[in-house]
């Protein structure tokens, strides 16, 4: 399992280092809640997206949930922007628990992007993580910064 975490972390790092025009890259700070069967925890995340085209992007993200949940998630998402505002996310990844165990997860998410300025976008988002036969909800807002504009 440690090898899988390492591979996903390296893939995310390579995606972040991929050559691209700065107009096609964004960083976002996520703040929200992780809800694991009623156990809720404040969650912070950092997302990176490299836009391959107007509707398709790839990247990486890390989420850290505290409180009673206490987990760390690393994933390599695919982002879809089918029309103005709508954001769809699909991401395979790894969830590392505080007890040292690692589980494969698959995240699906939907959000709506509100452009605040040329550089900033605010995105309320709802995600569901499928982990070991369970559903874990992660919801909140992401403040996105365009690295090029």
Buried (B, 14 or more C-beta within 10 A) or exposed (E): EEEBBEEBBEBBEEBBEEEBEEEBBBBBEBEBBBBBEEEBBBBBBBBBBBBBEEEEBBBBBBBBBEEEBBBBBBBBBBBBBEEEEEBBBEBBBBBBEEEEEBBBBEBBBBBEBEBEEEEBBBBBBBBBBEBEEEEBBBBBBBBBEBBEE
